[in-house]
Structures are given as C-alpha cells and as structure tokens.
Amino acid sequence: MNAYPEADLYAVGMPEFRAWAGLYQEAWDRLDAKYGIADLVSLQTVLERAQARTSYAGGVERAVQEAKGDPVALYFLDTLFVENQALSGSENAAARLIVVGVAEELFPIVARIFPDGWECNPYVDYTSSHILRRPEVLGRADTSDTPWFLCYTLHDDNIGVLPQLATGTLARLTEVLCDGGWSGFITRYWMPSDHDPCLAYLAKAAWAPTQPEDGYRTQIRAVCGDDAVESMLAAYAEIESVTGRLELEELGVAFPVPGMMEKHWQPKPMSDVLADVRDGYRRALDSVQGVPEPATEVGRRTIAYWDGRLRFGIGYLDVIDGVHRAATAYAAFESARDRPALDEAISETDRTFDETVRMLNTFASVVRNASDRGAIATMDEYVYRFLKGKLATLRDQRPASAA
C-alpha cells in the first residue's frame, strides 16, 4: 500500500484452495460474538448449502472447504484491518478494501461484518453458464449498503485454448445483477483475442440496458463494414452456442497444463459433445468465409483472425479425435499383440501429429498478442511434444525387421 498510495481500493482475496478450515467453528463463533451473524444465517445452514452445491464445477468437497475456510479468512481480515487497524500506519490510511472470492453461502453475513466502504467481489462459479443455473444465489447478497460486483469469465482457462464467446450468458447475468442492485462486474480471461465482440456489448451494457446483438452490430459495422454484419452475427451465434456446451459439458477439455493432450489418449471415441462443438466451429467458419472482403485493413485482419481461430479450433478437435482413434488401435494391439493394430496405431498417431503441426501453424498465422504466443508455446510442450514422443515410442515397438 505504500508502493501504491494513490489507489482507491486494494483487493484481498480468499485463497483459491482454502486453508485453516479446521478452525471454522472457532472463527464463526468469534465473528458471531462480535457481529451477531448467526441471526442472519446459521453455520449449519451454511454447511448444508455448501453440501448441496452439487453442480459446482469445483465439486462438493471443494464447496464445503470454501464454506469452512472463508469464515477463518474473514476473521483474519477483521482482526488485521478492523481490530488492529493495519492500514493506519500506511501512506494510504483511508484506503478501502475489496474482498475477493467469498463463498456464496456467506453472502448473508458480508454486509454486517464489512466496514463502511468495503466492497465484495465473489466468483460464484467458473463460468457464466454455471452461475446461470443458480441465479437465485446472487439474491442472497445484501446490496443496500455494501457494493457488490461479480467476476465475469470471458474465457475460462479450463476450456483453455479453444475459441470462446460468452456474450449471451453474460448478458443474462447482467440483467440479474441490475435487478438485484449489484454495482457492476470485473472480467477475467486468459486469451483476450476472441473477445472484442463481447466487450463491445459490455461497454454499452455497463451504462444502459442493451442487447448483445446491438453491441455486435456496432462492432462489426465499425470494423468490417455493413456487408459483414449478418454473416458475422451468425458466426458469433455459433461460437456462443459451443462455448455454452463446453462450459457445462466439457470443462477441462483443453486446460493448458501438463497432460492437456495426453489425457485424451483413451481407447474410446471422442465424445459426442466435442463432435457437436467441432460441427459448430465448422458452421461458424462457413459464415466467416462468406463475408465479402472488407474495405479496411483492420476489417481484413479481423476476418482473417476468425478464419484462423476457427480452423485452429476444428484442428484441435481433429487432433483429440485422432488421439482417441490411435489409443483405441493401440489398446487392440496390447490386448492381442496384433501387428496390424500396432501399424494402425502408428498410422493414426502419425496422421494426428501432422494435423497438430497444421493447426499450430494456422493459429500462429493469426496471433495478436503474447497470450496467443504463450498458448502456442504451451501446446508445443504438451501437445506437439507429447505426440512426437508417443509416435517414437510406438515405432520402437515394431519388430526390428519391420522398423
């Protein structure tokens, strides 16, 4: 705070993976003795609601851990900043705090324990699609005195490198927040390049009620011209549709961590959901390719970007599909030591490796920023090198006379 004394607010967050949860009862009792929080909601109700959070993308166990860990963290913050006035000796003694990531079960107590001027910024769940399955949770926040604002996920890292667009679900969330007296939103994203259309909507919706299509039309018309509007609207609609399915049914599909492709090495077909997503990307690509060439350089770059991003997305799912086929052939070889099955596994892996090179080069041709380059570097490590190593391993298993 001494380094940035000009700041109006400082954010302090709950640990992503809650610690000290074993002390939750003691922390709750101390907060209750000071603020009477049990008059608002009982600890038993808090834990029962967490146990019932079965649709939480993080799982019930994590939900319960959050509900237990956050009273401890809130007691710590209260002790540090309220009881001990930790800010009083800083160069910004009048600073206010934003408390980030409070578990939803504790929403009813926030306004009572926060000092005047403090704000609350919860996440609720990983994506807007998940939050919209339980919008009533947002109504538990007392927004009469404490400012609340929600974290909007533009691009979730669990879905990872695939094209995403969440404008429609964020629009519905915005309506819920406005009706509930929330103050606003912040955004989180890992790959910002896809989200100019969404931000065009949010830039309008932050000030006045508007519809996603209005933001889209303004953005497309300004960047690509009138002739591009209808085709790009169709493309964006397809990308939004597949984003919703990925959020709800395939969270984690391209999470950019070790094993991001290795986890798909399973002897079974690619899921029907991912096959549908690939078809959606193909339809979106058809719409983009139907746009007349824009008159401006920025318009041409925008169309080229979406053409490359969607061809990359299709290619990435083609690679997943190929990995499943190769794993299936290899499982047949392992089961019967059948030489043709090994040859098939090698052939499928070789073809999939070639597709990996094509899809990475496609993405490389339209990179916009360091996030895009970082995504490619990550795939070089966890997709390209995985398949290169797998191919070498399979070839080593051929009899010496055939190798």
C-alpha positions in Angstrom: 0.0 0.0 0.0 2.9 2.3 0.5 4.1 1.4 -3.0 0.7 2.5 -4.5 -0.7 5.1 -2.1 -2.8 6.7 -4.8 -5.1 3.6 -5.1 -8.7 4.0 -4.0 -9.2 0.3 -3.2 -7.0 -2.7 -2.6 -8.1 -6.3 -3.3 -7.5 -9.1 -0.8 -8.7 -12.5 -1.8 -9.7 -15.8 -0.3 -7.0 -18.5 -1.1 -8.0 -20.4 -4.2 -7.7 -23.6 -2.2 -8.9 -22.8 1.3 -6.6 -23.3 4.3 -7.1 -23.3 8.0 -10.6 -24.8 7.5 -10.2 -26.8 10.7 -10.7 -23.6 12.7 -14.0 -22.7 11.0 -16.1 -23.2 14.2 -13.9 -21.0 16.3 -13.7 -18.3 13.7 -17.5 -18.4 13.2 -18.1 -18.1 17.0 -15.8 -15.1 17.3 -17.5 -13.3 14.4 -20.9 -14.2 15.8 -19.9 -12.8 19.2 -18.9 -9.5 17.6 -21.4 -9.1 14.8 -24.3 -11.5 15.6 -24.0 -13.2 12.2 -26.0 -16.2 13.4 -29.1 -14.0 13.4 -28.7 -13.8 9.6 -27.8 -17.4 8.8 -26.7 -20.4 11.0 -23.5 -22.2 10.5 -25.4 -25.4 10.0 -27.3 -23.8 7.1 -24.0 -22.5 5.6 -22.6 -26.1 5.6 -25.8 -27.7 4.4 -26.0 -25.2 1.5 -22.4 -26.0 0.6 -23.0 -29.7 0.7 -26.0 -29.2 -1.6 -23.8 -27.3 -4.2 -23.6 -30.5 -6.4 -23.5 -28.6 -9.7 -20.4 -26.6 -8.6 -17.7 -27.1 -11.2 -15.2 -27.5 -8.4 -17.1 -30.3 -6.8 -19.0 -30.6 -3.5 -15.8 -31.3 -1.4 -14.3 -28.0 -2.6 -17.6 -26.1 -2.0 -17.6 -27.4 1.6 -13.9 -26.5 2.0 -14.7 -22.9 0.9 -17.6 -22.6 3.3 -15.4 -23.7 6.1 -12.3 -21.8 5.1 -13.8 -18.5 4.4 -15.0 -17.7 8.0 -11.4 -18.2 9.1 -10.2 -15.8 6.4 -12.9 -13.3 7.1 -12.0 -13.4 10.9 -8.3 -12.9 9.9 -9.2 -9.8 7.8 -11.4 -8.4 10.5 -8.6 -8.9 13.1 -5.9 -7.4 10.9 -7.7 -4.4 9.3 -10.6 -3.6 11.8 -9.3 -4.6 15.2 -5.6 -3.8 14.7 -6.1 -1.0 12.1 -3.3 -2.3 9.9 -3.8 0.5 7.4 -3.4 3.3 10.0 0.4 3.3 9.7 0.4 3.2 5.9 0.7 6.1 3.4 -3.0 5.5 2.5 -4.7 5.1 5.8 -8.1 5.9 4.3 -7.9 3.1 1.8 -10.9 0.7 1.4 -10.7 -3.0 0.6 -12.3 -5.3 -1.9 -12.7 -8.8 -0.5 -12.5 -11.2 -3.4 -13.9 -14.7 -3.7 -16.2 -15.1 -0.6 -18.1 -18.4 -0.7 -21.7 -17.9 -1.7 -23.0 -19.5 1.5 -21.6 -16.5 3.4 -23.2 -13.8 1.3 -25.8 -13.0 4.0 -23.2 -12.0 6.6 -20.9 -9.9 4.4 -22.7 -6.5 4.9 -22.8 -6.9 8.6 -19.1 -7.6 9.1 -17.6 -5.3 6.4 -16.8 -1.7 7.5 -18.3 1.1 5.5 -16.7 1.5 2.1 -15.5 -2.1 1.8 -16.7 -4.0 -1.3 -17.3 -7.6 -2.2 -16.3 -9.4 -5.4 -17.4 -13.0 -5.5 -16.9 -15.6 -8.3 -19.8 -18.0 -7.5 -18.6 -20.4 -10.2 -16.1 -20.9 -13.0 -18.3 -19.7 -15.9 -21.4 -17.6 -16.6 -23.2 -20.8 -17.8 -22.7 -22.4 -14.4 -23.8 -19.3 -12.5 -27.0 -19.0 -14.5 -28.1 -22.5 -13.4 -28.4 -21.0 -9.9 -29.1 -17.2 -10.3 -31.1 -17.2 -7.0 -27.7 -17.3 -5.2 -27.0 -13.7 -6.3 -30.1 -12.6 -4.4 -28.6 -13.6 -1.1 -26.3 -10.6 -1.3 -27.4 -7.5 0.8 -26.6 -4.8 -1.7 -28.3 -2.0 0.2 -25.1 -0.7 1.8 -22.2 -2.8 0.6 -21.2 -2.6 -3.1 -21.1 -6.0 -4.8 -19.7 -6.8 -8.2 -19.4 -10.1 -9.9 -16.4 -11.6 -11.7 -17.4 -12.2 -15.4 -15.5 -15.1 -17.1 -14.8 -14.1 -20.7 -12.5 -17.0 -21.3 -12.1 -19.8 -18.8 -8.7 -21.5 -18.6 -10.3 -24.9 -18.0 -11.7 -24.8 -21.5 -8.3 -23.4 -22.5 -7.1 -22.6 -26.0 -10.3 -23.2 -27.9 -12.3 -20.3 -29.4 -14.9 -18.9 -26.9 -17.5 -16.2 -26.8 -19.8 -15.9 -23.7 -21.7 -12.7 -24.6 -25.2 -14.2 -24.4 -24.8 -15.7 -20.9 -23.1 -12.6 -19.6 -26.0 -10.5 -20.9 -28.4 -12.6 -18.9 -26.2 -12.3 -15.8 -26.1 -8.5 -16.3 -29.9 -8.4 -16.1 -29.8 -10.4 -12.9 -27.2 -8.1 -11.4 -29.1 -5.0 -12.3 -32.4 -6.3 -10.9 -30.5 -7.2 -7.6 -28.9 -3.9 -7.1 -25.3 -5.1 -7.8 -22.8 -2.4 -8.5 -21.2 -4.0 -11.6 -18.6 -6.5 -12.7 -15.0 -7.1 -13.4 -13.7 -9.6 -16.0 -11.2 -12.5 -16.1 -9.8 -14.1 -19.2 -6.6 -16.0 -20.3 -6.7 -15.3 -24.0 -8.2 -11.9 -24.8 -8.1 -12.0 -28.6 -11.5 -13.6 -29.0 -13.4 -11.1 -27.0 -13.7 -7.8 -28.9 -17.4 -8.6 -29.8 -18.2 -9.4 -26.1 -16.5 -6.2 -24.9 -18.4 -4.2 -27.4 -21.6 -5.4 -25.7 -20.3 -4.9 -22.2 -19.1 -1.4 -23.0 -22.7 -0.5 -23.7 -24.4 -2.6 -21.0 -22.2 -1.1 -18.3 -24.1 2.2 -18.8 -27.6 1.3 -20.1 -29.7 -1.7 -20.8 -28.8 -3.1 -24.2 -28.9 -6.4 -26.1 -25.8 -8.4 -27.3 -26.8 -8.1 -30.9 -26.8 -4.3 -30.6 -23.2 -4.4 -29.4 -22.3 -6.9 -32.0 -23.8 -4.9 -34.9 -22.0 -1.7 -33.8 -18.6 -3.5 -33.5 -18.9 -5.5 -36.8 -20.1 -2.5 -38.7 -17.3 -0.3 -37.4 -14.6 -2.8 -38.0 -15.7 -4.8 -41.1 -18.5 -2.8 -42.7 -22.2 -3.3 -43.2 -21.8 -6.2 -45.6 -20.2 -8.3 -42.9 -22.9 -7.9 -40.3 -25.3 -10.8 -40.9 -22.6 -13.4 -41.6 -20.6 -12.4 -38.5 -23.7 -12.4 -36.4 -24.3 -16.0 -37.5 -20.7 -16.9 -36.7 -20.8 -15.3 -33.3 -24.0 -17.2 -32.5 -22.4 -20.5 -33.3 -19.3 -19.7 -31.2 -21.6 -18.7 -28.3 -23.5 -21.9 -28.6 -20.5 -24.1 -28.5 -19.0 -22.1 -25.6 -22.0 -22.9 -23.5 -21.7 -26.6 -24.2 -18.0 -26.6 -23.4 -18.6 -24.7 -20.2 -21.3 -27.1 -19.0 -20.3 -30.4 -20.5 -16.6 -30.4 -21.4 -14.9 -28.2 -18.8 -11.3 -29.0 -18.8 -11.1 -30.1 -22.4 -8.0 -28.0 -23.3 -6.8 -26.9 -19.9 -3.2 -25.7 -20.7 -1.3 -27.8 -18.2 0.8 -31.0 -18.4 -1.3 -33.7 -19.8 -3.6 -31.4 -21.8 -3.5 -33.9 -24.7 -2.2 -37.0 -23.0 -5.5 -37.2 -21.0 -7.3 -37.8 -24.3 -5.2 -41.0 -25.0 -8.1 -43.2 -24.2 -9.4 -46.2 -26.2 -12.9 -44.8 -26.9 -14.4 -42.4 -29.4 -14.2 -38.7 -28.9 -17.3 -37.5 -27.0 -20.5 -36.6 -28.9 -20.3 -33.1 -27.3 -16.9 -32.4 -28.8 -18.1 -33.7 -32.2 -21.0 -31.3 -32.0 -18.7 -28.4 -30.9 -16.5 -29.2 -34.0 -19.6 -29.0 -36.2 -20.4 -25.7 -34.6 -17.0 -24.3 -35.4 -17.4 -25.5 -38.9 -20.6 -23.7 -39.3 -19.1 -20.6 -37.8 -16.2 -20.9 -40.2 -18.6 -21.1 -43.2 -20.2 -17.9 -42.1 -16.9 -16.1 -41.7 -15.7 -17.3 -45.1 -18.9 -15.9 -46.6 -18.1 -12.3 -45.6 -17.2 -10.1 -48.5 -13.6 -8.7 -48.3 -13.7 -5.7 -46.0 -12.5 -2.4 -47.4 -10.2 -1.6 -44.5 -7.0 -3.3 -43.3 -8.4 -3.7 -39.8 -11.5 -5.4 -41.2 -9.4 -7.8 -43.3 -7.3 -8.6 -40.3 -10.4 -9.3 -38.2 -11.9 -11.7 -40.7 -8.6 -13.4 -41.2 -8.3 -13.8 -37.4 -11.6 -15.5 -37.0 -10.9 -17.7 -40.1 -7.6 -18.8 -38.5 -9.0 -19.2 -35.0 -11.9 -21.4 -36.1 -9.7 -23.5 -38.4 -7.4 -24.0 -35.4 -10.4 -24.9 -33.2 -11.5 -27.5 -35.7 -7.9 -28.8 -36.0 -7.5 -29.1 -32.2 -10.6 -31.2 -32.0 -9.4 -33.2 -35.0 -6.3 -33.9 -33.0 -8.3 -35.1 -30.0 -10.3 -37.3 -32.3 -7.2 -38.8 -33.8 -5.6 -39.4 -30.4 -8.7 -41.4 -29.4 -8.5 -43.5 -32.5 -4.8 -44.1 -32.1 -5.3 -45.1 -28.4 -8.1 -47.5 -29.5 -5.9 -49.2 -32.1 -3.0 -49.4 -29.6 -5.3 -51.0 -27.0 -6.3 -53.6 -29.5 -2.6 -54.3 -30.1 -1.9 -54.6 -26.4 -4.8 -57.0 -26.0 -3.9 -59.4 -28.8 -0.4 -58.3 -29.8 -1.9 -57.9 -33.2 0.7 -56.4 -35.6 -1.9 -54.7 -37.9 -3.3 -53.0 -34.9 0.1 -51.6 -34.0 0.5 -50.4 -37.6 -2.9 -48.7 -37.4 -1.9 -47.0 -34.1 1.3 -45.7 -35.7 -0.6 -44.6 -38.8 -3.2 -42.7 -36.7 -0.6 -41.1 -34.5 1.5 -40.1 -37.4 -1.6 -38.5 -39.2 -2.6 -36.8 -35.9 0.9 -35.5 -35.4 0.8 -33.9 -38.9 -2.6 -32.4 -38.1 -1.0 -30.9 -34.9 1.6 -29.2 -36.9 -1.0 -27.8 -39.3 -3.3 -26.5 -36.6 -0.5 -24.8 -34.6 0.8 -23.1 -37.8 -2.8 -22.0 -38.5 -3.0 -20.4 -35.1 0.5 -18.9 -35.4 -0.6 -17.2 -38.6 -3.2 -15.0 -36.8 -1.6 -14.4 -33.4 -2.5 -11.0 -31.9 -0.6 -10.8 -28.6 1.7 -12.5 -26.1 -1.3 -14.6 -24.7 -1.7 -16.2 -28.1 2.0 -16.9 -28.4 2.0 -18.3 -24.9 -0.8 -20.6 -25.8 1.1 -21.9 -28.8 4.2 -22.4 -26.7 2.1 -24.4 -24.2 0.8 -26.6 -27.0 4.2 -27.1 -28.4 5.2 -28.6 -25.0 2.0 -30.5 -24.1 0.5 -31.5 -27.5 3.3 -31.4 -30.1 6.0 -33.0 -28.0 3.6 -35.5 -26.4 2.6 -36.8 -29.8 6.1 -36.7 -31.2 7.2 -38.8 -28.2 4.2 -41.1 -28.5 5.0 -41.7 -32.2 8.6 -42.6 -31.4 7.5 -45.0 -28.6 5.1 -46.8 -30.9 7.6 -47.1 -33.7 10.1 -48.6 -31.3 7.7 -51.4 -30.6 7.8 -52.6 -34.2 9.9 -55.8 -34.8 13.4 -54.9 -35.8 13.0 -56.4 -39.3 10.0 -54.2 -39.9 11.3 -51.0 -38.3 
